[in-house]
Amino acid sequence: MPFLVKICGLMTPDAVDAALSAGADMVGFVFFPPSPRNLGAEAARTLAARVKGRALKAALSVDASDDFLAASIEALKPDLLQLHGQETPDRVVVVRARFGIPVMKALPIETRADLPPIRLYDKVAERLLFDARAPREATRPGGLGKTFDWHVLENLDLPVPFMLSGGLDANNVAEAIRVTRAPSVDVSSGVERSPGVKDPEKIHAFVRAARQAAASLSAKKLVSNA
C-alpha cells in the first residue's frame, strides 16, 4: 500500500494549489463551525472543483447529523468521510451504509489505555486516524498542534491502515514515522502561519520530509528482509 500524505483544513484556492503542487495524496476540508478552518458549502464547491481529481478529498465532521453530512457531501463530493468526534462504532456503520462513502474514524490517543477502543473501530471503518487527545477545555477535538507519545503506537498490528496526526510538522514527522511505522500522515496546524492560514512553504517542506522518511523506512525494510 502506498504511503499517503494528507494536508487538512484547507480554506483557500492558494492553499489547495500548494497542497496539490507539493504532491499531497489527500486534501481535507473541515465542516465543523467551532473550528477556525470551517468551510461553508459554496467555498467547499469552489475548492472541490479546484482539486480536479488530483488528490483524494476528505470531509471532516464532528458528531454530525445525517442532514449535516448530506449537505457537506453534496458540496464537496468527498472520497472519504473523516468522523472526528465521539461517533460510536454503530454510528460509523450507519454512516457508511447510508452514504456509501468510505469512513476514516479519528481516535484520541494519549496513553496505552486509549488503545483498546481501537478494536471496536477497526472492524467497521476503512481507515483509522490517531490524533492527540484534546484537553478538556478545548472547543474542538483536533487541529490543536498537540503531539502525543508516539511510542504508544509501536508494534501496532491492525487489519486496516491508519493515519498519524497530532502536532506533526516538517521538523518532527520523520521521527514520528520512524517510531510508529505509520503508513500515512496528516497535518493541519503544522503547516500554518496562524490558525486556518496555510503556509505554502511549510506545506512543501512537510510533504518532502514525510516522503523522505517513508522512503528511508522502506529501504531499511528491504535491507532487513534481504
C-alpha positions as semicolon CSV with decimal commas, in nm:
position;residue;x (nm);y (nm);z (nm)
1;M;0,000;0,000;0,000
2;P;0,149;0,338;-0,099
3;F;0,245;0,590;0,166
4;L;-0,009;0,875;0,187
5;V;0,029;1,239;0,292
6;K;-0,281;1,438;0,383
7;I;-0,299;1,816;0,419
8;C;-0,609;1,907;0,620
9;G;-0,803;2,223;0,696
10;L;-0,764;2,384;0,354
11;M;-0,970;2,701;0,310
12;T;-0,843;2,893;0,008
13;P;-0,756;2,825;-0,356
14;D;-0,393;2,913;-0,285
15;A;-0,377;2,658;-0,003
16;V;-0,530;2,388;-0,222
17;D;-0,287;2,470;-0,502
18;A;0,007;2,450;-0,261
19;A;-0,103;2,109;-0,131
20;L;-0,151;1,974;-0,482
21;S;0,176;2,112;-0,617
22;A;0,359;1,966;-0,317
23;G;0,222;1,624;-0,408
24;A;-0,030;1,563;-0,130
25;D;-0,227;1,242;-0,183
26;M;-0,528;1,361;0,015
27;V;-0,669;1,703;0,100
28;G;-0,902;1,759;0,393
29;F;-1,183;2,009;0,435
30;V;-1,344;2,089;0,770
31;F;-1,719;2,106;0,823
32;F;-1,734;2,198;1,191
33;P;-1,845;2,552;1,287
34;P;-1,631;2,587;1,604
35;S;-1,315;2,533;1,400
36;P;-1,120;2,827;1,254
37;R;-1,091;2,609;0,942
38;N;-1,465;2,558;0,896
39;L;-1,591;2,578;0,537
40;G;-1,927;2,679;0,403
41;A;-2,097;2,491;0,121
42;E;-2,010;2,742;-0,152
43;A;-1,643;2,754;-0,055
44;A;-1,636;2,374;-0,048
45;R;-1,777;2,355;-0,401
46;T;-1,518;2,601;-0,529
47;L;-1,226;2,421;-0,368
48;A;-1,351;2,075;-0,468
49;A;-1,360;2,184;-0,832
50;R;-1,002;2,303;-0,799
51;V;-0,881;1,960;-0,688
52;K;-0,998;1,808;-1,018
53;G;-0,916;1,452;-0,922
54;R;-0,552;1,528;-0,847
55;A;-0,591;1,410;-0,486
56;L;-0,847;1,235;-0,269
57;K;-1,087;1,466;-0,086
58;A;-1,177;1,409;0,281
59;A;-1,473;1,577;0,453
60;L;-1,409;1,619;0,825
61;S;-1,707;1,645;1,059
62;V;-1,762;1,614;1,433
63;D;-2,067;1,426;1,567
64;A;-2,266;1,549;1,268
65;S;-2,627;1,462;1,191
66;D;-2,724;1,282;0,872
67;D;-2,861;1,605;0,728
68;F;-2,537;1,789;0,800
69;L;-2,332;1,510;0,645
70;A;-2,557;1,505;0,340
71;A;-2,507;1,879;0,287
72;S;-2,129;1,853;0,315
73;I;-2,123;1,555;0,079
74;E;-2,334;1,740;-0,176
75;A;-2,096;2,037;-0,166
76;L;-1,760;1,858;-0,163
77;K;-1,825;1,520;-0,328
78;P;-1,567;1,363;-0,095
79;D;-1,385;1,034;-0,144
80;L;-1,368;0,981;0,232
81;L;-1,568;1,087;0,537
82;Q;-1,349;1,169;0,837
83;L;-1,552;1,133;1,156
84;H;-1,358;1,323;1,420
85;G;-1,597;1,327;1,715
86;Q;-1,731;1,072;1,961
87;E;-1,911;0,870;1,697
88;T;-1,973;0,513;1,815
89;P;-1,892;0,204;1,608
90;D;-2,266;0,169;1,540
91;R;-2,275;0,526;1,412
92;V;-1,985;0,452;1,176
93;V;-2,179;0,156;1,038
94;V;-2,489;0,372;0,985
95;V;-2,292;0,647;0,808
96;R;-2,121;0,400;0,575
97;A;-2,449;0,229;0,491
98;R;-2,645;0,548;0,429
99;F;-2,390;0,740;0,223
100;G;-2,185;0,463;0,063
101;I;-1,859;0,651;0,119
102;P;-1,553;0,506;0,299
103;V;-1,510;0,626;0,657
104;M;-1,193;0,719;0,843
105;K;-1,262;0,730;1,217
106;A;-1,040;0,955;1,427
107;L;-0,950;0,829;1,773
108;P;-0,780;1,028;2,052
109;I;-0,455;0,885;2,185
110;E;-0,262;0,981;2,496
111;T;-0,158;0,662;2,675
112;R;-0,179;0,287;2,618
113;A;-0,513;0,295;2,797
114;D;-0,651;0,454;2,478
115;L;-0,563;0,153;2,262
116;P;-0,843;-0,098;2,346
117;P;-1,120;0,106;2,175
118;I;-0,927;0,071;1,850
119;R;-1,051;-0,287;1,826
120;L;-1,411;-0,163;1,825
121;Y;-1,350;0,054;1,520
122;D;-1,102;-0,142;1,309
123;K;-1,384;-0,374;1,203
124;V;-1,623;-0,101;1,086
125;A;-1,408;0,178;0,936
126;E;-1,193;0,166;0,622
127;R;-0,922;0,369;0,794
128;L;-0,835;0,494;1,141
129;L;-0,671;0,824;1,231
130;F;-0,482;0,864;1,557
131;D;-0,479;1,218;1,694
132;A;-0,358;1,364;2,023
133;R;-0,627;1,371;2,289
134;A;-0,758;1,725;2,323
135;P;-0,757;1,899;2,663
136;R;-1,095;1,901;2,841
137;E;-1,131;2,275;2,791
138;A;-1,075;2,253;2,415
139;T;-1,359;2,362;2,185
140;R;-1,263;2,113;1,914
141;P;-1,110;1,764;1,914
142;G;-0,823;1,826;1,671
143;G;-0,612;2,078;1,485
144;L;-0,459;2,196;1,810
145;G;-0,091;2,140;1,732
146;K;-0,065;1,891;2,018
147;T;0,151;1,578;1,993
148;F;0,138;1,257;2,194
149;D;0,387;0,985;2,286
150;W;0,429;0,804;1,953
151;H;0,581;0,503;2,131
152;V;0,227;0,417;2,241
153;L;0,166;0,303;1,881
154;E;0,482;0,096;1,844
155;N;0,426;-0,252;1,700
156;L;0,059;-0,183;1,640
157;D;-0,093;-0,453;1,421
158;L;-0,422;-0,355;1,258
159;P;-0,644;-0,504;0,986
160;V;-0,696;-0,157;0,837
161;P;-0,448;0,121;0,751
162;F;-0,404;0,408;0,995
163;M;-0,308;0,771;0,961
164;L;-0,095;0,954;1,218
165;S;-0,191;1,307;1,319
166;G;-0,147;1,546;1,610
167;G;0,111;1,824;1,616
168;L;0,312;1,700;1,319
169;D;0,532;1,936;1,120
170;A;0,830;1,922;0,888
171;N;1,069;1,901;1,183
172;N;0,917;1,605;1,367
173;V;0,734;1,399;1,104
174;A;1,040;1,184;1,023
175;E;1,077;1,076;1,384
176;A;0,703;1,014;1,411
177;I;0,714;0,786;1,107
178;R;1,026;0,607;1,234
179;V;0,866;0,528;1,570
180;T;0,514;0,438;1,459
181;R;0,578;0,296;1,110
182;A;0,269;0,495;1,009
183;P;0,157;0,421;0,651
184;S;0,015;0,773;0,621
185;V;0,036;1,110;0,796
186;D;-0,196;1,407;0,838
187;V;-0,111;1,770;0,910
188;S;-0,308;2,090;0,960
189;S;-0,175;2,339;1,217
190;G;0,184;2,228;1,149
191;V;0,175;2,392;0,805
192;E;0,009;2,717;0,910
193;R;0,118;3,076;0,979
194;S;-0,185;3,118;1,208
195;P;-0,499;2,910;1,270
196;G;-0,658;2,843;0,933
197;V;-0,392;3,026;0,729
198;K;-0,176;2,776;0,542
199;D;0,188;2,848;0,452
200;P;0,283;2,707;0,109
201;E;0,650;2,671;0,205
202;K;0,559;2,474;0,517
203;I;0,328;2,251;0,314
204;H;0,605;2,170;0,065
205;A;0,857;2,115;0,346
206;F;0,621;1,879;0,528
207;V;0,541;1,668;0,224
208;R;0,909;1,649;0,134
209;A;1,013;1,545;0,487
210;A;0,736;1,285;0,512
211;R;0,820;1,130;0,176
212;Q;1,191;1,113;0,257
213;A;1,120;0,948;0,592
214;A;0,885;0,693;0,436
215;A;1,137;0,613;0,163
216;S;1,412;0,566;0,420
217;L;1,193;0,334;0,626
218;S;1,103;0,132;0,318
219;A;1,469;0,099;0,221
220;K;1,557;-0,029;0,568
221;K;1,280;-0,290;0,545
222;L;1,416;-0,413;0,213
223;V;1,765;-0,447;0,359
224;S;1,641;-0,630;0,667
225;N;1,437;-0,870;0,452
226;A;1,720;-0,938;0,209
